Amino acid sequence: MIDTFLQSVASFLASYKYLFLVVAALLEGRVLGILAGFLVNIKELAFWPTYLILVFGNLIPDTLYYFLGKLGLNLKFIKKYEEKIQSLEKFWGEHPGKMIIFGKVTMVFIVPILILSGLVKYPLAKVLKYSIGTDLVLVLLLLGIGYFFGNVFGDNYRYFFFIFTLLIIVSLFIFFVLKYSSRNKRNKN
């Protein structure tokens, strides 16, 4: 039964691989970049469509986060911190590229940075210019890492999926342990 399910999923993904890639890029592009590089190596995906999908797949979420910040200006919560936001506007005006590149490279801070860019009313065109410029390099790097792993595993790519799945499970475990421990620390204080 599981084999039949896996075969039908594999058949579906083989038929609609680029559509799946577009949807996945909108949701999570970083880990997908490494996996896509691996799939390029084993000739399941072509390089240029994959590269362009991953680079421009970040435009929609980046724009949404920007507008979330822009719409947040009217919230009472934000109005409480108006002085701090004004001081951030000055810093943002002096170092916008550094902020966006830092957020994109660290992959953790990009959502707050994009929301903040909307809060401080930084022009969307400039935000996207820095975002796309960084993604052009970062996606190429991630695809290269995935491609390299494809060479390392060669014909034994099924082991890669096992290791990749194991890494995801371990990462989720660590995430929930850290979240639970931080919650306990807050409750004790």
C-alpha positions in Angstrom: 0.0 0.0 0.0 2.8 2.4 0.9 4.7 1.5 -2.3 1.6 2.2 -4.4 1.2 5.6 -2.7 4.9 6.5 -3.2 4.7 5.4 -6.8 1.6 7.6 -7.4 3.3 10.6 -5.6 6.5 10.1 -7.7 4.4 9.9 -10.9 2.6 13.1 -10.0 5.8 14.9 -9.1 7.4 13.7 -12.3 4.5 15.0 -14.4 4.2 18.4 -12.6 7.7 18.9 -11.3 8.0 22.6 -12.3 4.5 23.5 -11.0 5.5 21.8 -7.7 8.8 23.7 -7.7 6.9 27.0 -8.1 4.6 26.3 -5.2 7.4 25.0 -3.0 9.5 28.1 -3.8 6.7 30.3 -2.6 6.6 28.5 0.7 10.3 27.6 1.3 13.0 28.4 -1.1 16.3 27.7 0.8 16.2 24.0 1.5 14.4 23.6 -1.7 17.4 25.2 -3.5 19.7 22.4 -2.3 17.2 19.7 -3.2 16.7 21.3 -6.6 20.4 21.3 -7.2 20.5 17.6 -6.5 17.6 17.1 -8.9 19.4 19.1 -11.5 22.4 16.8 -11.1 20.4 13.6 -11.6 18.8 15.3 -14.7 15.3 15.4 -13.2 15.2 19.2 -13.6 16.8 21.6 -16.0 19.1 24.2 -14.5 17.8 27.5 -16.0 14.1 27.0 -15.3 14.9 25.8 -11.8 17.2 28.7 -11.1 14.8 31.3 -12.3 11.9 29.8 -10.4 13.8 29.8 -7.2 15.1 33.3 -7.6 11.8 34.8 -8.6 9.8 32.5 -6.3 10.9 34.7 -3.4 9.4 37.9 -4.9 5.8 37.2 -3.8 6.6 36.3 -0.2 9.1 39.2 0.1 6.4 41.6 -1.3 3.8 40.3 1.0 6.0 40.7 4.1 6.8 44.3 2.9 3.1 45.1 2.6 2.4 43.5 6.0 4.8 46.0 7.5 3.3 48.8 5.5 -0.2 48.0 6.7 1.1 47.6 10.3 1.6 51.3 10.6 -2.0 51.7 11.6 -2.0 49.2 14.4 -2.2 50.3 18.0 0.7 48.0 18.9 3.0 49.7 16.4 1.9 53.2 17.5 3.2 52.4 21.0 6.7 51.9 19.6 6.6 54.9 17.2 9.7 56.5 18.6 11.8 53.3 18.2 10.5 52.9 14.6 11.6 56.5 13.9 15.1 55.8 15.1 15.1 52.6 13.0 14.1 54.7 10.0 17.4 56.7 10.3 19.4 53.5 10.5 17.4 52.0 7.7 18.1 55.0 5.5 21.8 54.7 6.0 22.2 50.9 5.6 19.3 49.5 3.6 21.3 47.1 1.4 23.2 45.7 4.4 20.0 45.0 6.2 18.4 43.1 3.4 21.5 41.2 2.4 22.1 40.3 6.0 18.5 39.0 6.3 18.7 37.0 3.1 22.0 35.4 3.9 21.1 34.5 7.5 17.7 33.3 6.3 16.3 33.8 9.8 16.0 37.6 10.0 14.6 38.2 6.5 10.9 38.2 7.5 11.3 40.8 10.3 13.6 42.9 8.1 11.1 42.9 5.2 8.3 43.8 7.6 10.5 46.6 9.1 11.2 47.9 5.6 7.5 48.4 5.1 7.1 50.0 8.5 9.8 52.6 7.8 8.3 53.2 4.3 11.4 52.2 2.4 10.6 52.1 -1.4 9.5 48.6 -2.5 11.5 48.8 -5.7 14.7 49.2 -3.8 13.8 46.4 -1.4 13.2 44.1 -4.3 16.4 45.2 -6.0 18.5 44.2 -3.0 16.4 41.0 -2.5 16.7 39.8 -6.1 20.4 40.7 -6.3 21.1 38.7 -3.2 18.9 35.8 -4.3 20.7 35.6 -7.7 23.9 34.7 -5.8 22.4 32.8 -2.9 20.3 30.5 -5.1 23.2 29.8 -7.3 25.2 28.8 -4.2 22.4 26.6 -2.9 22.0 24.9 -6.3 25.7 24.3 -6.4 25.7 22.7 -3.0 22.9 20.4 -4.1 24.6 19.6 -7.3 27.8 18.8 -5.4 25.9 16.4 -3.2 24.4 14.8 -6.3 28.0 14.1 -7.5 28.9 12.7 -4.1 26.0 10.3 -4.0 26.1 9.5 -7.7 23.7 6.6 -8.5 23.0 6.1 -4.8 20.6 9.1 -4.6 18.1 7.1 -2.6 20.5 7.4 0.3 20.4 11.2 -0.1 16.7 11.2 0.4 17.1 9.1 3.5 19.8 11.4 4.9 17.7 14.5 3.8 14.6 13.1 5.6 16.7 12.3 8.7 18.1 15.8 8.7 14.6 17.3 8.5 13.4 15.1 11.4 16.4 16.0 13.6 16.0 19.7 12.7 12.3 19.6 13.7 13.2 17.8 16.9 15.8 20.4 17.9 13.4 23.2 17.0 10.6 21.8 19.2 13.1 21.1 22.1 14.4 24.7 21.9 10.9 26.1 21.7 9.7 24.0 24.7 12.8 24.9 26.8 12.4 28.6 26.1 8.7 28.4 27.0 9.6 26.7 30.3 12.2 29.4 31.0 9.6 32.2 30.4 7.1 30.4 32.7 9.7 30.1 35.5 10.5 33.8 35.3 
